[in-house]
Structure formats: structure tokens, C-alpha cells
């Protein structure tokens, strides 16, 4: 047992001795770094470390929580005592409690890379500089920059509860981004590209990041407006994952038991096109949503949420599972204190067989969305709208940029009318999607 695991276990033991019927303790210990550059000069440097512990105690059907950054014996004791006092005055909740079974995924999830810890500050700054330089030199129309940055993070997560569970895992991540500005004929546009990985070797090169960011900015120059109409809409992976985030909210047990989801009561029903299969998997090695156990000490797993259009599962923690008369899917997510919410593992749409180019080539006309602005989704009704920018498709080709438009539809209808899923699934975050094509949406222009 590591030193931090011992601290967590001792907090749980103290809570039980203080009269708690159950307890769970979370500890987070991490360090982060960020270097920002702009126009070939260092603009910001941030290096920070943080550590904290939180406990949740159960007294009958009441619960109380507290947290601290003081890991001394006295600091932990004060944290536990504060939670025990709060438990005396909170409301009773018959669904509160610890999970029935705890455990961990046994395989190597490749969450930590020593090479990230070994990266030196001058090299990180040089990477940001190189990404911005690549963007500025990629095209004469790239005349300015909103900057480039390199980030890294190292962390340890610890969890222990009164079900005799104690575990911990280390994680690392790093990322590089560039945001150039292009100008031509009075038109000024910006865009960005980024790369992220658990490992240092998994990053795309600084030159590639800068070049792709520049290409994306340049292709947005001199945008046109389009007439209000209904037309097919293609979401590139970056915008498709934002759309998928709205679907996550609809399948989250927190929304379902409150009847705040249009998918409440629809388990086993066909709710989408056969093209759509959505999976949540916290056991994929090296990815951002992977972990050996969730934030209640339940082993991570693979859960098929939607299979060929049929709703198979909601995503649940222990509390929402009890509310719905189901079993947890190992999706508990929490900060240091309080009750757990529901969060994704690696939540993604399964890839199809067609390339993005093939999907675009199949459309006589339509919209290819590269940016969503101020999206709003009503998970009760499924109504969805967002400001958007992108490229207009004519005769199977990306013809010209468009901006100042709004796209609108209904999530239920959009899932039903999903016609294509591309082969370009990549995990740059815990929520990921390939390129997707929705048969028709309302596009509001001029």
C-alpha cells in the first residue's frame, strides 16, 4: 500500500471509529505546466502543484462531506470530524450508500509515461515556438497569431472506502496547440489545431500542428452567407464530439431518473439509425477516459450504450443505478468531496468504413461544419441549435467557406437521420467521434 493509500485508508478508519456506517476517501495529487508563446516570444509560464483529500461519510441514510489540503494526522482528523458533523444535519436519502462490489481492471492501461515527467522546460517552450513558427510560415496569408502553447500534467488518484477497497493509479498527459490568424482582402479569420497524448512520443510534431492550424485558418477566408434552407450537414470529428457530448447528457443516469432526458424509459427501443453505435469504455489503454476503477472504487468496463440504433444501456453510478433499479456501469465521477456524479470513460461513436472525402463526395450540396458556437441542447425535448461556421459543399466538393449561420434540429431526429459515420475516429479527449453525416437540418442564413 502506498503512502497516499495509507492516508486514505486511515481517514476511512477514523470515520468508522467516529460512528459512521460507511465512508469513502479520495486523494488527488498532481502537477501541471503550461508555456504560452505569441509572435515568437514567451508570453506566459505556469507551473503549479496541487494536492487534496476529501471524505464522504454515511450515517444511516444521511451523508456528509469535507475536504482538506493538510495531510497531517491532525488535518485528516479535522476533515473527518467535519464530515461527521455535517452528516448529522443533512436530509435522509434512502438511495445513498456505497457500491455493493468494488474492484479494479487488471490490465495495464498505460496511463503514465516517465518521458512526460522528464520533459524539460526549454524543450516545452521550443515546441510551442516551433508550432507557431510553422503556422506563420505555412502560407503568406497567415499574418498574425493568437499564440501557441505546450501543456503537461502528472497526477496520482487514490481512493479507499469501508468496503475494504484501496487503490491508486498515476497518469500523465501532454498537449501542443497553435492558433494562427489569416488575412486577405479585408477578411480576417482564425482557427486552431492541437495534439494531445498520455505519452510524449504520442504527440504529433510541432511542424504538423502549426501547418494544419494554418491550413484551417486560411480555408476560412472570405466566407459567404447562405440562404436559409434545409440541407444535409456533415460534422467533422472536432464538432461531432461536441454533439456527442449532448447525447452523453441524455444517457446519463442523472438526467434519466429526473425525467430530464428524451431517452427516459426507452431502454431496448430503437432510437437511432442503424449506423449509430455508441460505446463507453474505460479500459482502452493509453486513452484519456481510461482508469482501473471509477470514483466509487467500481472496476472500469466497456458498456455498449447504443447498438445499431437500439438503446442498450444508460451510464450510471451507484446512486443513479439504485434510483432506476439498475446496476452501476462504473461511471462514477467526482471531485474531492460530495457525492459522485456520472462521467464518461472513453465515450465514442464507432467508426464506419468511409473516409471523410468519400462522405463529402456523396453529397450534391450541404454543409461541412468545422466550428460550433454557443450550442444549446434541451435534453428533455432533444431540441438543438448552435451558431456554426464551416464549408459549403457543391457537387461533392468543399466549395467555399460559410459563416454567420445557425443550424437547428432535434437530437432524436438527428440520431434517426444519421446516414454515415467516417473511418477517422481519433481520441484527442475522453469523448470522441468520427466524421458523421446527418441527412437534413435547418440552416439559417440570410
N, C-alpha and C positions, 0 to 999 in steps of 0.2 A: 504494500500500500504506500503510495507517495505521501509526501508531507501534506500537500493540499487535501488529499483524500482523508487523511487522518483528522485534519481540522474540520472538514465537513462531517465526518462520522462523529466527532466529539460534540459538534453542535446538535446533531440529532439526538445523541445520547443524553445531553443535558436537558433537551426539551422533554424527553420521556420522563426523566427524573423529576422534572418540574410539573408533571401531571398531564402532559399531552398524550392523547391516544395514538397519535401518529405525527410524523414530521418529515420534512424533506429540505435539504440544503443544497444550494447552488453556489459555486465559486467560479468567477471568471478572472483570468489574469492575462493581460496582453500588452503588446507594444505596437505602435503604429508610426509610420514615417510617410511624409509627403513632401516632394520637391516640386515647386511650380516655377516655370520659366515663361517669359514672354519677350518676343523680339530679341532673342539671343541673350537675354540677361536673366539671372536668377531673380525671381520675384518674391518667392516665399519658401521657407523651410519649416517644417513642423515635425517634431519628434516627441512622442508622448507615451507614457506608460500608465496603465490603469489596472486596478485590482479591486475586487469587491466580493462580498459574500452576502447571500440572502437566505432567509429561512421562512418556511411556512409551516405552522403548527396546526394540528386539529384537536379540538376539544369537543367531543361529542359531534354535533353537526355544525359546529362553529369553527371558523378558521381565523388565524391572524398571521400577519407577515411583517418582517422587518429586515433591514439590511445594514451593512457596515463596511467600511474600508479598513477597519482596525482588526488585524488578525491576531492580536494578542489574546491570551486567555480571558482577560478582563473584557476586551472588546467583543469577543464572541459571546461571552456570558450576558453582556448588556443587550446584544442583539436578540438572543433567545428570550430573555426576560420580557423585552418589549413586545415580542410577538405573542407570548403567553398572556400578557395583559390585554392586548387587543382582542384576542380570541374570546375573552370574557364578555365583550360588549358588542360583538358583531351579530348579525342575524343568523338564524339557523338555516341551513341549506341541506336537504336530505340527499342531494346528489354529490356533495363534497366528499372527498376521500382520495386515498392513494390507489394506484392501479393494482389489480389482483395479481398480475405477473410482471416481473421485471427481468431484464436480461440485456444482452448486447449482441450485435452482429459480430461473428467471429473472424471474418476475413480481413485482410489488410486493405484498408480503404485509401491508403496513400494520401493522407490529408496533410502531411508535414514534409517539408523539404529542407534539409540542412543548408542547401545552397542559397535559399532565400535569406536565412539568418546571416549568411556570410557575405552578402552583398554590401559593398562599401558605399558611403555617401557620395564621393566623387563620381563613381560609376553610375549611380542612380541619376544624378544631375546630368551627366553626359548623355544618358539615354533620352531624357526629356529634351535636351538640347538637340540631339540628333533627329528626333521625331519632328520637332518644329522646323529644323533646317530642311529636312526632306520635303515637308509640306510647302515651305516658302520657295523652294527651288523646282518644284514639280511642274509649275505652269506659270507663265508671266502674269496671268490674271489673278494669281494669289498675291495680294499686295499687303496683307496685314495678318495678324494672328491674335486670337483671344487667349493663346497660351498652349502649353503642353505640360503634362505632369507625369511623375512616376510615384506610385504608392506601393507600400508593402505593409504587411501585418503578420504578426506572430501571436498566437494565443493558446491558452490552455483552458479547457472547460472541465469542471468537476461536478459530479452530482452524487449525493448519498441520501438514502431515506431509511425509514424504520422497517422496511421490508427486507432488511439485510442486504441492500444493494449499495455498492460504492464503485464508482468508475470515473475515468478521466480520459481525455484524449487531447493531443496537440494538433494545431492546424497552422498552416501558413498560406499566404496569398500575396500576389503582386500584380500590378497593372500599369499600363502605359497608355496615355491618351494624347491626342492632338486636336486642336480646334482652329483651323485656318479660316481666313476671310478672303473672299474673292470679289473683285470689282470689274465691271465692264459697262460702258455706255450709261453710267448713272445707276446701274443696278449693283447692289452690294448684298452678298449672301454669305452665310457661314454654315458649316457643318462640322462633323467630328467623326473620328474613328478611334477605336480603343481595342486593346487586347488585355486579357486577364487570365491568370492561371494559379493553381496551387503550387506550381513549381517554377523555378527560374527558367529552366530550359523550355517550358511550355509557352512562353511569350512569343508573339510574332516579332519580327525585327522592327527596330525603330524606323528604318527606312520605309518599310511596308506600311506601318501605321501612318506615317506622315503622307506618303503618296496616296493612300486610299482616302484619307481625310481631305486632301486637296481635290482629288477627283470628284468626291461627293459635293464639295463646295462649288466647284466650277460648273457642274452639271445643273445647278440650281439657278444659274444666272439668267436674267431676262425672263422671269416667269410670266405666264399668261394666266388669264382668268378663263374659266369655262362656264358655259351656261348651266343653269340648274337642270338636273336630269336624273334619271335612274340608270345606273350602269354597273358593270362588273368592277369589283375592287380587289386588287392584289395587295396583300400586306407583306412587306419584306420581313425577314426574321426579327429585326430590331423593333418594328411596330407590332408584329404579330405576337411577340411575347408580352407586350403591354395589354393587348386584347385578351390573351390567355390569363393574365392576372385577374381580369374581371370574372372569368369563368371560375378561377380558384375561389373567389369570394362566394360564388353561388353554390359551390360544392362543399364549402367549409361547414362543419357541424355547427359552428356558432351562428351562422345565418340560417341554417336549416331548422334548428329546434326553435328559433324565434319566429319561424314562418316569414323570414325576411329574404327568402330566395325563391325565384320562379321554378326551382327544381325540387322544392319541398314535396315529399310524398310521391316522387317519381322513380324510385329505385326499381330497376327491372324494365323500365319503359324505354322505348326508342325516342330519344330526344334530339338526335342529330343525324347528319348524313353518315352513311357507311364509311366515308373517307376518314371520319374523325375517330381516332383512338387517343385517349389522354391517359398518361401514366404518372404516378408519383413514386419515385424510387430513391430512397435514402441510402442505398447500398452500392451505388455506382462509383468505382474507385476514382479518386482524384478530382471529383466534382464539388461544386460549392455547396450543394444541398445535402451532401453525404455526411453521416456521422454514425458511430456504432450504436448509439441509443438516443432517444429523444429527450426532451427536458422534463420527463417524468420517470426516466430510467427504463422505458419500454424499448425493446430491441427494434432497430430500424428495419424496414422491409420494403418490398415492392407491392404497390397497390394499383390495380387497373381501375381507373375512375370511370372512363367511358370506353367501351369496346365496340368498335364498328357502329357507333351511333347509339348504343344502348348504355344507359346509366347503370353502372355496376356497383359503385361504392361512393359514399361520402368520405371526406377526410376528417378524422376525429381524434380528439384527445380523450382522456378518461371521462372527464366531466360531460362533454357533449355526447359521448357514446352512451353514458347512463341516461341522459335526457331523452335519447332516441331509442333506447332499448337495444343498442347495438354494441359492438366491441371496438375498442380503440384501434386505430390504424397506425399508431406510433408517430403521430404528427403533433405532439405537444411542443409548444414553443413559448418561451418566457424570457423575461429579463432576470434580474436578480431576485426580485421579490414579487409577491402577489401570486394569484392563480395562473396557471398556464393557459395560453390561448392556442389557436390552431395555426400551424405554419407549414410551408411546403418542404418536402425533401428536395429531390430534383423533379420538378413538375413540368411535363413537356408533352407536346403533340408528337406522335410517332411520324417519322419521315415517310414520304412517298417515294416514288421511283423517278419522277420527272425533275429535270433541272429547272431552276427559275427561268432560264431562257426559253425552255420548251413551253412552260406555262404562259409566259408573255406572248410567245409566237402563236398561241392558240386563240388569241383574242383579236377580233376586228377593231375594237375600241375598248377603253376602260381606264381606270386609274391605278397607278402603282404608287402606294403610299410609303413615303420614306420618313415622315415625321407626323406625330400626333401631338396636338396642342390643347391642353385643358380638357382632356376626355372626362366625360361624366357617364356613369352607368347606374341604373336603378336595379339593384339585384332583386327587388320584389317583382317588378314588371318585366325586367330584361331590357327596357328601353336604353338605347346607347346613342351618344353623339359626341363628336370631337372635331375641333379645328384640325386641319390637315394641310400638308404640302407633299408634293411628290412629282411624278412624271406622268404625262398623258400618253396613252398607248393608242397608236393608229396602225392598222394593218399588221398587227403582230410585232410592232417595234416601239421602243421608247422614243417618242417623237419630240416632246418639248416639256420644259418644267411648268408646273402649275402651283399656285399658292393662293392664300386668302379664300379657302374653301372650307366647307363643313361637310362631314359625312355623318349619316344617321341611319339607324336601323334598330333591330331588336335582337338581343343576343340569342334568344331561342331560334328566331328565324335565320340568323346568320349561321348558327351551327347546322341547321337543317339544310341550308343552301351552300354549305362548304363543298366545293367541287374538286379542288386539287390541294394536295399537300406536297411540297417540294422535297427534294432529296438533300437539302442543305441544312440539316439540323446541326447546330453547334451550341455548346454550352459555354456561354460567357457569363452566366449567372445561374442562380438556382431555378429560375423559370426560363424555359427555352422553347422555341418553335421554329420549324422550317418556314419557308415562304408558303402562304396559303392564299387561295382564291375563293372569294365569296361571290356567288352568282350575280347578286344585284343589291345595291344600296342606294339611298338617296344622296346625291351630291349637290350641295347648294353652292352656287357660284354667283354670277351676276344676272 
